[in-house]
Amino acid sequence: MNCTIRKANQDDMSAVLSLIKELALFEKEPDEVEISQDDLVKDGFGKKKSFKCFVAEFESKVVGMALFYPRYSTWKGNVLHLEDLIVTKKFRGK
């Protein structure tokens, strides 16, 4: 099985939100997701970008994502924080 990893774009945010909701359901916290697709577009692709994201695609369908952002550590300096790495259930372990 060959997946393609690429930078996410605005059009991917619907699929990214679905993956976030899938994770929340797995964690038994489905009502905790407050973010919307519009929020993801604004925060990831607007004037002040808060995060970056990569997606994994299989047969032109987003099946995974990694969402990350830079932060500053008083011990380490500039670091990258991986907020979530999510793979849809059907593709885990493949």
TORMIKE-516106 format. One record per atom (N, C-alpha, C): z, x, y. Coordinates in steps of 0.02 Angstrom, whole numbers, padded with zeros to 5 digits, always signed. Example, Ala and Ser with C-alpha at 12.3 -4.5 7.8 and 13.67 -1.06 7.14 Angstrom:
<tidrens>
+00390+00660-00284
+00390+00615-00225
+00390+00660-00165
+00354+00642-00112
+00357+00684-00053
+00394+00645+00002
</tidrens>
This chain:
<tidrens>
+00000+00043-00058
+00000+00000+00000
+00000+00045+00062
-00048+00035+00105
-00053+00074+00167
-00036+00030+00227
+00016+00052+00262
+00034+00020+00325
+00013+00065+00382
-00001+00035+00438
-00017+00072+00499
+00042+00067+00546
+00063+00123+00573
+00116+00125+00623
+00083+00138+00690
+00099+00097+00740
+00070+00105+00806
+00119+00082+00860
+00104+00102+00922
+00144+00078+00978
+00134+00002+00984
+00188-00032+00996
+00184-00105+01006
+00152-00120+01073
+00122-00179+01077
+00095-00203+01141
+00124-00272+01154
+00109-00299+01212
+00137-00364+01231
+00122-00419+01180
+00063-00416+01151
+00043-00467+01103
+00084-00465+01039
+00119-00410+01027
+00160-00404+00966
+00229-00435+00974
+00248-00453+01034
+00317-00474+01046
+00336-00538+01010
+00289-00581+00995
+00304-00640+00955
+00326-00619+00885
+00290-00573+00855
+00307-00548+00789
+00372-00508+00790
+00382-00470+00843
+00445-00432+00850
+00504-00480+00854
+00497-00533+00893
+00550-00583+00898
+00563-00615+00830
+00512-00629+00792
+00521-00657+00725
+00560-00610+00680
+00546-00545+00685
+00583-00496+00646
+00656-00493+00668
+00668-00497+00733
+00737-00497+00759
+00775-00558+00732
+00742-00615+00732
+00774-00676+00705
+00785-00671+00630
+00739-00638+00595
+00748-00627+00523
+00810-00584+00510
+00819-00532+00550
+00878-00490+00544
+00941-00530+00559
+00940-00570+00611
+00999-00610+00629
+01017-00658+00572
+00968-00687+00540
+00980-00732+00484
+01011-00693+00426
+00985-00633+00412
+01012-00590+00359
+01085-00573+00374
+01101-00562+00437
+01169-00545+00458
+01214-00607+00465
+01186-00665+00449
+01221-00729+00454
+01244-00745+00526
+01201-00725+00573
+01214-00737+00644
+01151-00765+00678
+01119-00816+00650
+01055-00839+00678
+01060-00866+00748
+01118-00890+00768
+01126-00920+00835
+01142-00868+00888
+01149-00805+00869
+01167-00753+00917
+01106-00724+00955
+01046-00738+00931
+00986-00712+00965
+00973-00755+01026
+00982-00725+01084
+00972-00761+01147
+00908-00741+01182
+00878-00686+01162
+00819-00659+01195
+00758-00701+01178
+00710-00703+01223
+00648-00740+01212
+00589-00692+01210
+00533-00718+01190
+00471-00678+01190
+00456-00654+01262
+00465-00697+01310
+00454-00678+01380
+00501-00621+01401
+00564-00624+01379
+00611-00570+01394
+00586-00503+01365
+00563-00505+01303
+00538-00444+01271
+00478-00416+01309
+00433-00460+01329
+00374-00437+01367
+00396-00406+01433
+00440-00441+01469
+00463-00416+01535
+00501-00350+01527
+00547-00348+01480
+00590-00289+01473
+00555-00229+01441
+00503-00242+01401
+00468-00187+01369
+00405-00165+01403
+00377-00209+01445
+00311-00194+01474
+00307-00208+01549
+00362-00229+01579
+00364-00244+01651
+00372-00182+01693
+00390-00192+01755
+00398-00136+01802
+00454-00088+01781
+00509-00116+01758
+00566-00075+01736
+00573-00082+01660
+00542-00037+01624
+00542-00041+01551
+00610-00020+01524
+00639-00063+01483
+00705-00051+01454
+00702-00021+01384
+00646-00028+01351
+00640-00003+01282
+00568+00013+01266
+00560+00047+01210
+00494+00059+01180
+00497+00033+01109
+00439+00021+01081
+00437-00010+01015
+00375+00013+00977
+00384+00025+00913
+00328+00036+00868
+00328-00020+00817
+00269-00038+00793
+00264-00088+00740
+00228-00059+00680
+00244-00088+00622
+00209-00072+00560
+00165-00132+00544
+00102-00118+00529
+00054-00172+00513
+00028-00163+00442
+00019-00219+00409
-00015-00220+00345
-00066-00276+00348
-00129-00259+00337
-00184-00308+00341
-00180-00348+00406
-00172-00313+00461
-00172-00341+00530
-00112-00386+00544
-00060-00383+00503
+00000-00423+00515
+00059-00377+00525
+00099-00390+00577
+00159-00350+00590
+00211-00365+00537
+00232-00312+00501
+00280-00320+00447
+00345-00280+00460
+00346-00243+00514
+00406-00205+00531
+00404-00181+00602
+00461-00158+00626
+00464-00132+00694
+00523-00086+00702
+00517-00041+00751
+00571+00002+00773
+00576-00005+00849
+00635-00023+00873
+00645-00031+00944
+00697+00020+00966
+00681+00058+01019
+00725+00113+01040
+00723+00121+01115
+00772+00159+01140
+00774+00172+01212
+00812+00237+01225
+00797+00270+01281
+00834+00331+01297
+00902+00314+01327
+00949+00358+01316
+01014+00351+01348
+01041+00421+01360
+01097+00424+01393
+01125+00489+01409
+01194+00495+01378
+01204+00549+01341
+01268+00563+01310
+01303+00619+01349
+01366+00609+01365
+01403+00661+01400
+01414+00722+01356
+01405+00716+01291
+01412+00773+01245
+01346+00804+01228
+01293+00764+01224
+01229+00788+01199
+01173+00790+01251
+01184+00757+01308
+01130+00752+01357
+01084+00694+01341
+01020+00704+01352
+00971+00651+01338
+00964+00640+01263
+00971+00578+01243
+00964+00559+01173
+00923+00496+01167
+00900+00482+01108
+00862+00421+01095
+00905+00376+01050
+00913+00314+01070
+00952+00266+01031
+00904+00219+00994
+00908+00219+00928
+00869+00172+00888
+00910+00108+00881
+00889+00056+00916
+00925-00007+00916
+00916-00043+00849
+00854-00050+00828
+00841-00085+00765
+00779-00056+00731
+00784-00052+00666
+00727-00035+00622
+00725-00092+00572
+00675-00135+00578
+00672-00196+00538
+00607-00198+00499
+00612-00213+00435
+00554-00224+00392
+00563-00293+00361
+00512-00334+00364
+00517-00401+00336
+00532-00396+00261
+00569-00443+00235
+00596-00440+00167
+00543-00424+00115
+00486-00455+00120
+00433-00447+00070
+00409-00374+00064
+00417-00335+00117
+00390-00267+00118
+00444-00213+00111
+00506-00232+00103
+00559-00182+00095
+00552-00147+00027
+00562-00082+00028
+00561-00043-00034
+00491-00029-00060
+00440-00045-00023
+00371-00034-00047
+00345+00033-00023
</tidrens>
